[in-house]
Amino acid sequence: MDAMQRLIAERACERVILEVVHRLDLGEPASVAELFTEDGSWRWPPPGDGRRAEGRPALRAYFGARPDDRLSRRIMSNVLVTPASPDTATATSYFTTYRVDGWSGGMVPPGPPVQVGTYTDTFRRVDGAWLIASRTLHLAFGGPTPKAG
């Protein structure tokens, strides 16, 4: 890959990482599945709870099952994308999640984040579009989701 191809691949993968959290927080959570390859996977291996979703239908069901009264905001940082070939890349990114359930509108008093961790992603370029082939969650700090009010 030349420098321009590498730069374009890096930016395209960064954009997918940010689009995931945008859709989870401000859009339609189930639509996150479209940012994965058809056979894409999301997993939280031990010491996490072992959750895993494979394939777009399972990803759509998993992300779409979030409670309607959940308010969340994620902050992404330290995004490092490493293209491996013209059609594959890996990435590591840090995330911080603020979240409450039972939200009925308005501003919520600030509290500590409920999660801080990293995502490890693999990407594949499919028909010219960069998509997540696999995402693995590594949680360094975590706690229960509080109730609003």
Backbone hydrogen bonds, N-H to C=O, Kabsch-Sander energy under -0.5 kcal/mol:
donor,donor_aa,acceptor,acceptor_aa,energy
6,R,2,D,-2.3
7,L,3,A,-2.3
8,I,4,M,-2.4
9,A,5,Q,-2.4
10,E,6,R,-2.6
11,R,7,L,-2.4
12,A,8,I,-2.4
13,C,9,A,-2.3
14,E,10,E,-2.4
15,R,11,R,-2.3
16,V,12,A,-1.6
17,I,13,C,-2.2
18,L,14,E,-2.2
19,E,15,R,-2.4
20,V,16,V,-2.1
21,V,17,I,-1.3
22,H,18,L,-2.1
23,R,19,E,-2.6
24,L,20,V,-2.3
25,D,21,V,-2.6
26,L,22,H,-3.1
27,G,22,H,-0.7
27,G,23,R,-1.0
31,S,28,E,-1.6
32,V,29,P,-1.8
33,A,30,A,-1.5
34,E,31,S,-1.4
35,L,32,V,-2.2
36,F,33,A,-1.6
37,T,132,I,-2.5
40,G,37,T,-2.1
41,S,133,A,-1.3
42,W,53,A,-2.4
43,R,135,R,-2.3
44,W,51,R,-2.6
48,G,45,P,-2.8
50,G,44,W,-1.9
53,A,42,W,-2.6
55,G,40,G,-3.6
56,R,38,E,-1.7
59,L,55,G,-2.5
60,R,56,R,-3.0
61,A,57,P,-2.1
62,Y,58,A,-2.6
63,F,59,L,-2.8
64,G,60,R,-2.1
65,A,61,A,-0.8
65,A,62,Y,-0.9
66,R,63,F,-1.0
70,R,67,P,-1.5
71,L,100,V,-2.8
72,S,70,R,-0.5
73,R,98,Y,-2.4
75,I,96,T,-2.6
76,M,74,R,-0.5
77,S,94,Y,-2.2
80,L,78,N,-0.6
80,L,92,T,-2.7
81,V,79,V,-0.5
82,T,90,T,-3.3
84,A,88,T,-2.4
85,S,88,T,-1.8
88,T,85,S,-0.8
89,A,123,F,-1.5
90,T,82,T,-1.9
91,A,121,D,-2.2
92,T,80,L,-1.8
93,S,119,Y,-1.9
94,Y,77,S,-2.9
95,F,117,G,-2.6
96,T,75,I,-1.8
97,T,115,Q,-2.7
98,Y,73,R,-2.7
98,Y,96,T,-0.5
100,V,71,L,-2.3
101,D,146,P,-2.6
103,W,69,D,-2.8
104,S,105,G,-0.5
114,V,97,T,-2.5
115,Q,97,T,-1.4
116,V,141,F,-2.2
117,G,95,F,-2.2
118,T,138,H,-2.7
119,Y,93,S,-2.6
120,T,136,T,-2.3
121,D,91,A,-2.8
121,D,119,Y,-0.5
122,T,134,S,-2.3
123,F,89,A,-3.0
124,R,131,L,-2.3
125,R,87,D,-2.3
126,V,124,R,-0.6
126,V,129,A,-3.1
129,A,126,V,-2.3
131,L,124,R,-2.4
132,I,35,L,-2.8
133,A,122,T,-3.0
134,S,122,T,-1.5
135,R,41,S,-2.0
136,T,120,T,-2.3
137,L,43,R,-2.7
138,H,118,T,-2.7
140,A,116,V,-1.9
140,A,138,H,-0.6
141,F,116,V,-2.3
143,G,114,V,-1.8
148,A,101,D,-3.3
